[in-house]
Amino acid sequence: MMKKVKSTKYMDFYLVEKKPKTNVYQIENKKSGDVIGIIEWYSWWRQYIFKPEFGCIFNDTCFKEIAEFLSELNKNHKEKANQGI
């Protein structure tokens, strides 16, 4: 199940797994289709984190776009938790 949930200038973000309380996302290079990394819930920090693929390189725009997506996920997760969902 890969559903595109966000697209930026350089990257596409896909939902790859729905878990009971969290999700797993894959980030791909828009031009080549190469996997850049995975975003998943990290229970030790109680937030979503980004795990890059070995050998990937990033510019400031890519980092910013990934950070914005992480912030959005973490905000939404916290709001759901506060609502008891």
HTML snippet that shows the backbone in 3Dmol.js (N, CA, C, O; Angstrom):
<script src="https://3Dmol.org/build/3Dmol-min.js"></script>
<div id="view" style="width:600px;height:400px;position:relative"></div>
<script>
const pdb = `
ATOM      1  N   MET A   1       0.844  -1.178   0.000  1.00  0.00           N
ATOM      2  CA  MET A   1       0.000   0.000   0.000  1.00  0.00           C
ATOM      3  C   MET A   1       0.885   1.235   0.000  1.00  0.00           C
ATOM      4  O   MET A   1       1.362   1.658   1.053  1.00  0.00           O
ATOM      5  N   MET A   2       1.103   1.806  -1.154  1.00  0.00           N
ATOM      6  CA  MET A   2       1.858   3.054  -1.225  1.00  0.00           C
ATOM      7  C   MET A   2       0.934   4.128  -1.762  1.00  0.00           C
ATOM      8  O   MET A   2       0.506   4.094  -2.916  1.00  0.00           O
ATOM      9  N   LYS A   3       0.639   5.081  -0.894  1.00  0.00           N
ATOM     10  CA  LYS A   3      -0.242   6.186  -1.270  1.00  0.00           C
ATOM     11  C   LYS A   3       0.538   7.489  -1.121  1.00  0.00           C
ATOM     12  O   LYS A   3       1.056   7.789  -0.046  1.00  0.00           O
ATOM     13  N   LYS A   4       0.620   8.261  -2.203  1.00  0.00           N
ATOM     14  CA  LYS A   4       1.329   9.540  -2.134  1.00  0.00           C
ATOM     15  C   LYS A   4       0.537  10.485  -1.249  1.00  0.00           C
ATOM     16  O   LYS A   4      -0.651  10.716  -1.478  1.00  0.00           O
ATOM     17  N   VAL A   5       1.205  11.035  -0.226  1.00  0.00           N
ATOM     18  CA  VAL A   5       0.537  11.937   0.705  1.00  0.00           C
ATOM     19  C   VAL A   5       1.047  13.370   0.590  1.00  0.00           C
ATOM     20  O   VAL A   5       0.399  14.306   1.059  1.00  0.00           O
ATOM     21  N   LYS A   6       2.218  13.536  -0.040  1.00  0.00           N
ATOM     22  CA  LYS A   6       2.766  14.877  -0.196  1.00  0.00           C
ATOM     23  C   LYS A   6       3.792  14.845  -1.324  1.00  0.00           C
ATOM     24  O   LYS A   6       4.476  13.843  -1.535  1.00  0.00           O
ATOM     25  N   SER A   7       3.883  15.953  -2.036  1.00  0.00           N
ATOM     26  CA  SER A   7       4.863  16.092  -3.101  1.00  0.00           C
ATOM     27  C   SER A   7       5.489  17.473  -2.987  1.00  0.00           C
ATOM     28  O   SER A   7       4.787  18.470  -2.824  1.00  0.00           O
ATOM     29  N   THR A   8       6.807  17.525  -3.072  1.00  0.00           N
ATOM     30  CA  THR A   8       7.521  18.802  -3.039  1.00  0.00           C
ATOM     31  C   THR A   8       8.307  18.947  -4.336  1.00  0.00           C
ATOM     32  O   THR A   8       8.154  18.139  -5.252  1.00  0.00           O
ATOM     33  N   LYS A   9       9.129  19.954  -4.412  1.00  0.00           N
ATOM     34  CA  LYS A   9       9.896  20.194  -5.636  1.00  0.00           C
ATOM     35  C   LYS A   9      10.786  19.001  -5.984  1.00  0.00           C
ATOM     36  O   LYS A   9      10.909  18.636  -7.153  1.00  0.00           O
ATOM     37  N   TYR A  10      11.407  18.395  -4.969  1.00  0.00           N
ATOM     38  CA  TYR A  10      12.377  17.332  -5.210  1.00  0.00           C
ATOM     39  C   TYR A  10      11.945  15.946  -4.736  1.00  0.00           C
ATOM     40  O   TYR A  10      12.548  14.951  -5.137  1.00  0.00           O
ATOM     41  N   MET A  11      10.917  15.860  -3.893  1.00  0.00           N
ATOM     42  CA  MET A  11      10.598  14.594  -3.244  1.00  0.00           C
ATOM     43  C   MET A  11       9.108  14.288  -3.255  1.00  0.00           C
ATOM     44  O   MET A  11       8.261  15.178  -3.320  1.00  0.00           O
ATOM     45  N   ASP A  12       8.822  12.980  -3.188  1.00  0.00           N
ATOM     46  CA  ASP A  12       7.462  12.493  -2.988  1.00  0.00           C
ATOM     47  C   ASP A  12       7.438  11.713  -1.680  1.00  0.00           C
ATOM     48  O   ASP A  12       8.354  10.944  -1.388  1.00  0.00           O
ATOM     49  N   PHE A  13       6.387  11.917  -0.901  1.00  0.00           N
ATOM     50  CA  PHE A  13       6.212  11.252   0.383  1.00  0.00           C
ATOM     51  C   PHE A  13       5.054  10.258   0.247  1.00  0.00           C
ATOM     52  O   PHE A  13       3.957  10.631  -0.169  1.00  0.00           O
ATOM     53  N   TYR A  14       5.303   9.005   0.596  1.00  0.00           N
ATOM     54  CA  TYR A  14       4.299   7.950   0.457  1.00  0.00           C
ATOM     55  C   TYR A  14       3.986   7.318   1.808  1.00  0.00           C
ATOM     56  O   TYR A  14       4.883   7.077   2.616  1.00  0.00           O
ATOM     57  N   LEU A  15       2.718   7.055   2.040  1.00  0.00           N
ATOM     58  CA  LEU A  15       2.294   6.248   3.181  1.00  0.00           C
ATOM     59  C   LEU A  15       2.501   4.797   2.769  1.00  0.00           C
ATOM     60  O   LEU A  15       1.923   4.347   1.779  1.00  0.00           O
ATOM     61  N   VAL A  16       3.324   4.055   3.520  1.00  0.00           N
ATOM     62  CA  VAL A  16       3.618   2.670   3.151  1.00  0.00           C
ATOM     63  C   VAL A  16       3.052   1.660   4.148  1.00  0.00           C
ATOM     64  O   VAL A  16       2.904   0.484   3.819  1.00  0.00           O
ATOM     65  N   GLU A  17       2.737   2.111   5.363  1.00  0.00           N
ATOM     66  CA  GLU A  17       2.173   1.193   6.355  1.00  0.00           C
ATOM     67  C   GLU A  17       1.360   1.964   7.378  1.00  0.00           C
ATOM     68  O   GLU A  17       1.820   2.958   7.940  1.00  0.00           O
ATOM     69  N   LYS A  18       0.145   1.488   7.611  1.00  0.00           N
ATOM     70  CA  LYS A  18      -0.701   2.060   8.666  1.00  0.00           C
ATOM     71  C   LYS A  18      -0.654   1.103   9.851  1.00  0.00           C
ATOM     72  O   LYS A  18      -1.024  -0.066   9.741  1.00  0.00           O
ATOM     73  N   LYS A  19      -0.199   1.616  10.970  1.00  0.00           N
ATOM     74  CA  LYS A  19      -0.177   0.840  12.201  1.00  0.00           C
ATOM     75  C   LYS A  19      -1.344   1.316  13.066  1.00  0.00           C
ATOM     76  O   LYS A  19      -1.982   2.313  12.727  1.00  0.00           O
ATOM     77  N   PRO A  20      -1.638   0.633  14.169  1.00  0.00           N
ATOM     78  CA  PRO A  20      -2.784   1.041  14.987  1.00  0.00           C
ATOM     79  C   PRO A  20      -2.757   2.513  15.431  1.00  0.00           C
ATOM     80  O   PRO A  20      -3.790   3.183  15.419  1.00  0.00           O
ATOM     81  N   LYS A  21      -1.591   3.007  15.816  1.00  0.00           N
ATOM     82  CA  LYS A  21      -1.526   4.384  16.308  1.00  0.00           C
ATOM     83  C   LYS A  21      -0.610   5.290  15.493  1.00  0.00           C
ATOM     84  O   LYS A  21      -0.680   6.512  15.624  1.00  0.00           O
ATOM     85  N   THR A  22       0.234   4.722  14.666  1.00  0.00           N
ATOM     86  CA  THR A  22       1.193   5.508  13.886  1.00  0.00           C
ATOM     87  C   THR A  22       1.256   4.971  12.461  1.00  0.00           C
ATOM     88  O   THR A  22       0.647   3.953  12.134  1.00  0.00           O
ATOM     89  N   ASN A  23       2.007   5.679  11.625  1.00  0.00           N
ATOM     90  CA  ASN A  23       2.176   5.278  10.227  1.00  0.00           C
ATOM     91  C   ASN A  23       3.656   5.268   9.872  1.00  0.00           C
ATOM     92  O   ASN A  23       4.490   5.817  10.591  1.00  0.00           O
ATOM     93  N   VAL A  24       3.963   4.630   8.746  1.00  0.00           N
ATOM     94  CA  VAL A  24       5.321   4.618   8.208  1.00  0.00           C
ATOM     95  C   VAL A  24       5.255   5.245   6.817  1.00  0.00           C
ATOM     96  O   VAL A  24       4.369   4.935   6.020  1.00  0.00           O
ATOM     97  N   TYR A  25       6.206   6.130   6.544  1.00  0.00           N
ATOM     98  CA  TYR A  25       6.254   6.846   5.280  1.00  0.00           C
ATOM     99  C   TYR A  25       7.596   6.606   4.601  1.00  0.00           C
ATOM    100  O   TYR A  25       8.622   6.439   5.261  1.00  0.00           O
ATOM    101  N   GLN A  26       7.571   6.591   3.281  1.00  0.00           N
ATOM    102  CA  GLN A  26       8.791   6.462   2.488  1.00  0.00           C
ATOM    103  C   GLN A  26       8.951   7.724   1.673  1.00  0.00           C
ATOM    104  O   GLN A  26       7.982   8.239   1.115  1.00  0.00           O
ATOM    105  N   ILE A  27      10.168   8.223   1.603  1.00  0.00           N
ATOM    106  CA  ILE A  27      10.458   9.416   0.809  1.00  0.00           C
ATOM    107  C   ILE A  27      11.276   8.984  -0.399  1.00  0.00           C
ATOM    108  O   ILE A  27      12.266   8.262  -0.271  1.00  0.00           O
ATOM    109  N   GLU A  28      10.846   9.438  -1.580  1.00  0.00           N
ATOM    110  CA  GLU A  28      11.542   9.098  -2.814  1.00  0.00           C
ATOM    111  C   GLU A  28      11.966  10.353  -3.556  1.00  0.00           C
ATOM    112  O   GLU A  28      11.288  11.380  -3.517  1.00  0.00           O
ATOM    113  N   ASN A  29      13.109  10.247  -4.237  1.00  0.00           N
ATOM    114  CA  ASN A  29      13.570  11.303  -5.115  1.00  0.00           C
ATOM    115  C   ASN A  29      12.599  11.392  -6.286  1.00  0.00           C
ATOM    116  O   ASN A  29      12.327  10.398  -6.960  1.00  0.00           O
ATOM    117  N   LYS A  30      12.087  12.579  -6.517  1.00  0.00           N
ATOM    118  CA  LYS A  30      11.068  12.764  -7.542  1.00  0.00           C
ATOM    119  C   LYS A  30      11.599  12.464  -8.950  1.00  0.00           C
ATOM    120  O   LYS A  30      10.869  11.935  -9.788  1.00  0.00           O
ATOM    121  N   LYS A  31      12.844  12.796  -9.205  1.00  0.00           N
ATOM    122  CA  LYS A  31      13.413  12.627 -10.543  1.00  0.00           C
ATOM    123  C   LYS A  31      13.806  11.175 -10.816  1.00  0.00           C
ATOM    124  O   LYS A  31      13.485  10.634 -11.874  1.00  0.00           O
ATOM    125  N   SER A  32      14.501  10.545  -9.865  1.00  0.00           N
ATOM    126  CA  SER A  32      15.032   9.203 -10.102  1.00  0.00           C
ATOM    127  C   SER A  32      14.159   8.081  -9.541  1.00  0.00           C
ATOM    128  O   SER A  32      14.256   6.936  -9.983  1.00  0.00           O
ATOM    129  N   GLY A  33      13.304   8.412  -8.562  1.00  0.00           N
ATOM    130  CA  GLY A  33      12.504   7.386  -7.908  1.00  0.00           C
ATOM    131  C   GLY A  33      13.259   6.632  -6.820  1.00  0.00           C
ATOM    132  O   GLY A  33      12.708   5.723  -6.200  1.00  0.00           O
ATOM    133  N   ASP A  34      14.519   7.005  -6.583  1.00  0.00           N
ATOM    134  CA  ASP A  34      15.313   6.352  -5.531  1.00  0.00           C
ATOM    135  C   ASP A  34      14.734   6.655  -4.159  1.00  0.00           C
ATOM    136  O   ASP A  34      14.236   7.754  -3.912  1.00  0.00           O
ATOM    137  N   VAL A  35      14.803   5.671  -3.268  1.00  0.00           N
ATOM    138  CA  VAL A  35      14.350   5.861  -1.893  1.00  0.00           C
ATOM    139  C   VAL A  35      15.380   6.702  -1.156  1.00  0.00           C
ATOM    140  O   VAL A  35      16.572   6.392  -1.158  1.00  0.00           O
ATOM    141  N   ILE A  36      14.909   7.765  -0.529  1.00  0.00           N
ATOM    142  CA  ILE A  36      15.766   8.667   0.244  1.00  0.00           C
ATOM    143  C   ILE A  36      15.814   8.233   1.702  1.00  0.00           C
ATOM    144  O   ILE A  36      16.855   8.316   2.354  1.00  0.00           O
ATOM    145  N   GLY A  37      14.679   7.772   2.203  1.00  0.00           N
ATOM    146  CA  GLY A  37      14.632   7.348   3.597  1.00  0.00           C
ATOM    147  C   GLY A  37      13.221   7.027   4.030  1.00  0.00           C
ATOM    148  O   GLY A  37      12.278   7.055   3.239  1.00  0.00           O
ATOM    149  N   ILE A  38      13.105   6.723   5.304  1.00  0.00           N
ATOM    150  CA  ILE A  38      11.844   6.327   5.920  1.00  0.00           C
ATOM    151  C   ILE A  38      11.542   7.276   7.081  1.00  0.00           C
ATOM    152  O   ILE A  38      12.447   7.709   7.794  1.00  0.00           O
ATOM    153  N   ILE A  39      10.274   7.587   7.257  1.00  0.00           N
ATOM    154  CA  ILE A  39       9.814   8.312   8.433  1.00  0.00           C
ATOM    155  C   ILE A  39       8.928   7.361   9.210  1.00  0.00           C
ATOM    156  O   ILE A  39       7.979   6.790   8.672  1.00  0.00           O
ATOM    157  N   GLU A  40       9.253   7.198  10.496  1.00  0.00           N
ATOM    158  CA  GLU A  40       8.466   6.301  11.336  1.00  0.00           C
ATOM    159  C   GLU A  40       8.468   6.798  12.770  1.00  0.00           C
ATOM    160  O   GLU A  40       9.254   7.670  13.141  1.00  0.00           O
ATOM    161  N   TRP A  41       7.572   6.228  13.572  1.00  0.00           N
ATOM    162  CA  TRP A  41       7.444   6.588  14.977  1.00  0.00           C
ATOM    163  C   TRP A  41       8.615   5.997  15.753  1.00  0.00           C
ATOM    164  O   TRP A  41       8.955   4.826  15.580  1.00  0.00           O
ATOM    165  N   TYR A  42       9.226   6.804  16.604  1.00  0.00           N
ATOM    166  CA  TYR A  42      10.325   6.367  17.458  1.00  0.00           C
ATOM    167  C   TYR A  42       9.858   6.511  18.899  1.00  0.00           C
ATOM    168  O   TYR A  42       9.830   7.610  19.453  1.00  0.00           O
ATOM    169  N   SER A  43       9.494   5.384  19.493  1.00  0.00           N
ATOM    170  CA  SER A  43       8.838   5.418  20.799  1.00  0.00           C
ATOM    171  C   SER A  43       9.720   5.996  21.902  1.00  0.00           C
ATOM    172  O   SER A  43       9.202   6.596  22.844  1.00  0.00           O
ATOM    173  N   TRP A  44      11.026   5.833  21.809  1.00  0.00           N
ATOM    174  CA  TRP A  44      11.908   6.376  22.857  1.00  0.00           C
ATOM    175  C   TRP A  44      11.793   7.895  22.947  1.00  0.00           C
ATOM    176  O   TRP A  44      11.879   8.467  24.034  1.00  0.00           O
ATOM    177  N   TRP A  45      11.601   8.540  21.807  1.00  0.00           N
ATOM    178  CA  TRP A  45      11.489  10.006  21.777  1.00  0.00           C
ATOM    179  C   TRP A  45      10.045  10.455  21.675  1.00  0.00           C
ATOM    180  O   TRP A  45       9.756  11.649  21.748  1.00  0.00           O
ATOM    181  N   ARG A  46       9.132   9.501  21.506  1.00  0.00           N
ATOM    182  CA  ARG A  46       7.695   9.775  21.369  1.00  0.00           C
ATOM    183  C   ARG A  46       7.417  10.796  20.261  1.00  0.00           C
ATOM    184  O   ARG A  46       6.678  11.764  20.443  1.00  0.00           O
ATOM    185  N   GLN A  47       8.040  10.538  19.107  1.00  0.00           N
ATOM    186  CA  GLN A  47       7.820  11.389  17.944  1.00  0.00           C
ATOM    187  C   GLN A  47       8.258  10.674  16.673  1.00  0.00           C
ATOM    188  O   GLN A  47       8.970   9.671  16.719  1.00  0.00           O
ATOM    189  N   TYR A  48       7.823  11.203  15.551  1.00  0.00           N
ATOM    190  CA  TYR A  48       8.259  10.681  14.266  1.00  0.00           C
ATOM    191  C   TYR A  48       9.695  11.115  14.003  1.00  0.00           C
ATOM    192  O   TYR A  48      10.097  12.221  14.363  1.00  0.00           O
ATOM    193  N   ILE A  49      10.463  10.230  13.371  1.00  0.00           N
ATOM    194  CA  ILE A  49      11.862  10.523  13.039  1.00  0.00           C
ATOM    195  C   ILE A  49      12.129  10.148  11.581  1.00  0.00           C
ATOM    196  O   ILE A  49      11.367   9.391  10.980  1.00  0.00           O
ATOM    197  N   PHE A  50      13.199  10.676  11.025  1.00  0.00           N
ATOM    198  CA  PHE A  50      13.615  10.391   9.662  1.00  0.00           C
ATOM    199  C   PHE A  50      14.866   9.526   9.698  1.00  0.00           C
ATOM    200  O   PHE A  50      15.850   9.871  10.351  1.00  0.00           O
ATOM    201  N   LYS A  51      14.822   8.389   8.984  1.00  0.00           N
ATOM    202  CA  LYS A  51      15.980   7.508   8.848  1.00  0.00           C
ATOM    203  C   LYS A  51      16.412   7.509   7.386  1.00  0.00           C
ATOM    204  O   LYS A  51      15.767   6.876   6.550  1.00  0.00           O
ATOM    205  N   PRO A  52      17.512   8.225   7.066  1.00  0.00           N
ATOM    206  CA  PRO A  52      17.948   8.300   5.670  1.00  0.00           C
ATOM    207  C   PRO A  52      18.569   6.992   5.186  1.00  0.00           C
ATOM    208  O   PRO A  52      19.110   6.217   5.974  1.00  0.00           O
ATOM    209  N   GLU A  53      18.481   6.766   3.895  1.00  0.00           N
ATOM    210  CA  GLU A  53      19.176   5.652   3.271  1.00  0.00           C
ATOM    211  C   GLU A  53      20.663   5.967   3.252  1.00  0.00           C
ATOM    212  O   GLU A  53      21.052   7.129   3.136  1.00  0.00           O
ATOM    213  N   PHE A  54      21.486   4.950   3.363  1.00  0.00           N
ATOM    214  CA  PHE A  54      22.935   5.130   3.331  1.00  0.00           C
ATOM    215  C   PHE A  54      23.363   5.759   2.004  1.00  0.00           C
ATOM    216  O   PHE A  54      22.935   5.328   0.932  1.00  0.00           O
ATOM    217  N   GLY A  55      24.202   6.771   2.093  1.00  0.00           N
ATOM    218  CA  GLY A  55      24.761   7.402   0.903  1.00  0.00           C
ATOM    219  C   GLY A  55      23.940   8.531   0.317  1.00  0.00           C
ATOM    220  O   GLY A  55      24.342   9.126  -0.683  1.00  0.00           O
ATOM    221  N   CYS A  56      22.795   8.843   0.915  1.00  0.00           N
ATOM    222  CA  CYS A  56      21.984   9.948   0.401  1.00  0.00           C
ATOM    223  C   CYS A  56      22.646  11.280   0.731  1.00  0.00           C
ATOM    224  O   CYS A  56      23.304  11.432   1.761  1.00  0.00           O
ATOM    225  N   ILE A  57      22.456  12.230  -0.161  1.00  0.00           N
ATOM    226  CA  ILE A  57      22.943  13.579   0.091  1.00  0.00           C
ATOM    227  C   ILE A  57      21.760  14.532   0.022  1.00  0.00           C
ATOM    228  O   ILE A  57      20.789  14.290  -0.694  1.00  0.00           O
ATOM    229  N   PHE A  58      21.861  15.632   0.787  1.00  0.00           N
ATOM    230  CA  PHE A  58      20.749  16.565   0.886  1.00  0.00           C
ATOM    231  C   PHE A  58      21.260  17.989   0.801  1.00  0.00           C
ATOM    232  O   PHE A  58      22.394  18.288   1.174  1.00  0.00           O
ATOM    233  N   ASN A  59      20.393  18.863   0.297  1.00  0.00           N
ATOM    234  CA  ASN A  59      20.678  20.292   0.383  1.00  0.00           C
ATOM    235  C   ASN A  59      19.740  20.884   1.433  1.00  0.00           C
ATOM    236  O   ASN A  59      18.929  20.170   2.022  1.00  0.00           O
ATOM    237  N   ASP A  60      19.854  22.164   1.659  1.00  0.00           N
ATOM    238  CA  ASP A  60      19.053  22.801   2.705  1.00  0.00           C
ATOM    239  C   ASP A  60      17.556  22.730   2.406  1.00  0.00           C
ATOM    240  O   ASP A  60      16.747  22.619   3.328  1.00  0.00           O
ATOM    241  N   THR A  61      17.182  22.793   1.135  1.00  0.00           N
ATOM    242  CA  THR A  61      15.766  22.708   0.780  1.00  0.00           C
ATOM    243  C   THR A  61      15.195  21.344   1.145  1.00  0.00           C
ATOM    244  O   THR A  61      14.101  21.252   1.701  1.00  0.00           O
ATOM    245  N   CYS A  62      15.935  20.287   0.830  1.00  0.00           N
ATOM    246  CA  CYS A  62      15.467  18.933   1.164  1.00  0.00           C
ATOM    247  C   CYS A  62      15.312  18.774   2.677  1.00  0.00           C
ATOM    248  O   CYS A  62      14.299  18.256   3.145  1.00  0.00           O
ATOM    249  N   PHE A  63      16.300  19.214   3.432  1.00  0.00           N
ATOM    250  CA  PHE A  63      16.210  19.125   4.897  1.00  0.00           C
ATOM    251  C   PHE A  63      14.993  19.886   5.416  1.00  0.00           C
ATOM    252  O   PHE A  63      14.279  19.410   6.299  1.00  0.00           O
ATOM    253  N   LYS A  64      14.769  21.062   4.864  1.00  0.00           N
ATOM    254  CA  LYS A  64      13.644  21.886   5.302  1.00  0.00           C
ATOM    255  C   LYS A  64      12.318  21.182   5.015  1.00  0.00           C
ATOM    256  O   LYS A  64      11.431  21.159   5.869  1.00  0.00           O
ATOM    257  N   GLU A  65      12.180  20.608   3.819  1.00  0.00           N
ATOM    258  CA  GLU A  65      10.943  19.938   3.455  1.00  0.00           C
ATOM    259  C   GLU A  65      10.697  18.694   4.315  1.00  0.00           C
ATOM    260  O   GLU A  65       9.559  18.428   4.702  1.00  0.00           O
ATOM    261  N   ILE A  66      11.739  17.942   4.612  1.00  0.00           N
ATOM    262  CA  ILE A  66      11.610  16.771   5.484  1.00  0.00           C
ATOM    263  C   ILE A  66      11.245  17.217   6.897  1.00  0.00           C
ATOM    264  O   ILE A  66      10.369  16.627   7.529  1.00  0.00           O
ATOM    265  N   ALA A  67      11.909  18.249   7.390  1.00  0.00           N
ATOM    266  CA  ALA A  67      11.624  18.761   8.739  1.00  0.00           C
ATOM    267  C   ALA A  67      10.192  19.273   8.843  1.00  0.00           C
ATOM    268  O   ALA A  67       9.535  19.054   9.861  1.00  0.00           O
ATOM    269  N   GLU A  68       9.700  19.945   7.816  1.00  0.00           N
ATOM    270  CA  GLU A  68       8.322  20.442   7.830  1.00  0.00           C
ATOM    271  C   GLU A  68       7.324  19.284   7.877  1.00  0.00           C
ATOM    272  O   GLU A  68       6.322  19.354   8.589  1.00  0.00           O
ATOM    273  N   PHE A  69       7.595  18.221   7.120  1.00  0.00           N
ATOM    274  CA  PHE A  69       6.714  17.054   7.125  1.00  0.00           C
ATOM    275  C   PHE A  69       6.736  16.386   8.498  1.00  0.00           C
ATOM    276  O   PHE A  69       5.686  16.004   9.014  1.00  0.00           O
ATOM    277  N   LEU A  70       7.921  16.241   9.095  1.00  0.00           N
ATOM    278  CA  LEU A  70       8.029  15.667  10.445  1.00  0.00           C
ATOM    279  C   LEU A  70       7.249  16.508  11.454  1.00  0.00           C
ATOM    280  O   LEU A  70       6.517  15.967  12.282  1.00  0.00           O
ATOM    281  N   SER A  71       7.404  17.811  11.386  1.00  0.00           N
ATOM    282  CA  SER A  71       6.696  18.700  12.315  1.00  0.00           C
ATOM    283  C   SER A  71       5.187  18.541  12.179  1.00  0.00           C
ATOM    284  O   SER A  71       4.467  18.511  13.177  1.00  0.00           O
ATOM    285  N   GLU A  72       4.715  18.442  10.948  1.00  0.00           N
ATOM    286  CA  GLU A  72       3.283  18.260  10.698  1.00  0.00           C
ATOM    287  C   GLU A  72       2.789  16.927  11.281  1.00  0.00           C
ATOM    288  O   GLU A  72       1.741  16.881  11.926  1.00  0.00           O
ATOM    289  N   LEU A  73       3.544  15.850  11.052  1.00  0.00           N
ATOM    290  CA  LEU A  73       3.167  14.540  11.595  1.00  0.00           C
ATOM    291  C   LEU A  73       3.130  14.554  13.120  1.00  0.00           C
ATOM    292  O   LEU A  73       2.178  14.068  13.730  1.00  0.00           O
ATOM    293  N   ASN A  74       4.175  15.116  13.732  1.00  0.00           N
ATOM    294  CA  ASN A  74       4.254  15.144  15.192  1.00  0.00           C
ATOM    295  C   ASN A  74       3.146  16.003  15.792  1.00  0.00           C
ATOM    296  O   ASN A  74       2.585  15.647  16.827  1.00  0.00           O
ATOM    297  N   LYS A  75       2.825  17.123  15.161  1.00  0.00           N
ATOM    298  CA  LYS A  75       1.746  17.981  15.639  1.00  0.00           C
ATOM    299  C   LYS A  75       0.408  17.243  15.565  1.00  0.00           C
ATOM    300  O   LYS A  75      -0.367  17.255  16.521  1.00  0.00           O
ATOM    301  N   ASN A  76       0.141  16.598  14.420  1.00  0.00           N
ATOM    302  CA  ASN A  76      -1.109  15.865  14.253  1.00  0.00           C
ATOM    303  C   ASN A  76      -1.218  14.705  15.237  1.00  0.00           C
ATOM    304  O   ASN A  76      -2.295  14.441  15.771  1.00  0.00           O
ATOM    305  N   HIS A  77      -0.113  14.016  15.477  1.00  0.00           N
ATOM    306  CA  HIS A  77      -0.130  12.891  16.427  1.00  0.00           C
ATOM    307  C   HIS A  77      -0.443  13.381  17.841  1.00  0.00           C
ATOM    308  O   HIS A  77      -1.223  12.763  18.565  1.00  0.00           O
ATOM    309  N   LYS A  78       0.168  14.486  18.217  1.00  0.00           N
ATOM    310  CA  LYS A  78      -0.066  15.046  19.557  1.00  0.00           C
ATOM    311  C   LYS A  78      -1.516  15.500  19.712  1.00  0.00           C
ATOM    312  O   LYS A  78      -2.127  15.287  20.760  1.00  0.00           O
ATOM    313  N   GLU A  79      -2.066  16.126  18.670  1.00  0.00           N
ATOM    314  CA  GLU A  79      -3.461  16.579  18.738  1.00  0.00           C
ATOM    315  C   GLU A  79      -4.415  15.384  18.879  1.00  0.00           C
ATOM    316  O   GLU A  79      -5.368  15.446  19.655  1.00  0.00           O
ATOM    317  N   LYS A  80      -4.167  14.311  18.141  1.00  0.00           N
ATOM    318  CA  LYS A  80      -5.000  13.113  18.252  1.00  0.00           C
ATOM    319  C   LYS A  80      -4.900  12.507  19.649  1.00  0.00           C
ATOM    320  O   LYS A  80      -5.903  12.068  20.212  1.00  0.00           O
ATOM    321  N   ALA A  81      -3.692  12.483  20.207  1.00  0.00           N
ATOM    322  CA  ALA A  81      -3.493  11.930  21.539  1.00  0.00           C
ATOM    323  C   ALA A  81      -4.239  12.754  22.579  1.00  0.00           C
ATOM    324  O   ALA A  81      -4.804  12.201  23.523  1.00  0.00           O
ATOM    325  N   ASN A  82      -4.242  14.058  22.412  1.00  0.00           N
ATOM    326  CA  ASN A  82      -4.938  14.940  23.353  1.00  0.00           C
ATOM    327  C   ASN A  82      -6.453  14.796  23.259  1.00  0.00           C
ATOM    328  O   ASN A  82      -7.170  15.083  24.217  1.00  0.00           O
ATOM    329  N   GLN A  83      -6.936  14.350  22.098  1.00  0.00           N
ATOM    330  CA  GLN A  83      -8.359  14.141  21.904  1.00  0.00           C
ATOM    331  C   GLN A  83      -8.794  12.730  22.288  1.00  0.00           C
ATOM    332  O   GLN A  83      -9.981  12.403  22.253  1.00  0.00           O
ATOM    333  N   GLY A  84      -7.820  11.903  22.655  1.00  0.00           N
ATOM    334  CA  GLY A  84      -8.120  10.533  23.040  1.00  0.00           C
ATOM    335  C   GLY A  84      -8.349   9.606  21.864  1.00  0.00           C
ATOM    336  O   GLY A  84      -8.972   8.555  22.013  1.00  0.00           O
ATOM    337  N   ILE A  85      -7.848   9.988  20.681  1.00  0.00           N
ATOM    338  CA  ILE A  85      -8.033   9.166  19.473  1.00  0.00           C
ATOM    339  C   ILE A  85      -6.867   8.202  19.330  1.00  0.00           C
ATOM    340  O   ILE A  85      -6.825   7.420  18.381  1.00  0.00           O
TER     341      ILE A  85
END
`;
const viewer = $3Dmol.createViewer("view");
viewer.addModel(pdb, "pdb");
viewer.setStyle({}, {cartoon: {color: "spectrum"}});
viewer.zoomTo();
viewer.render();
</script>
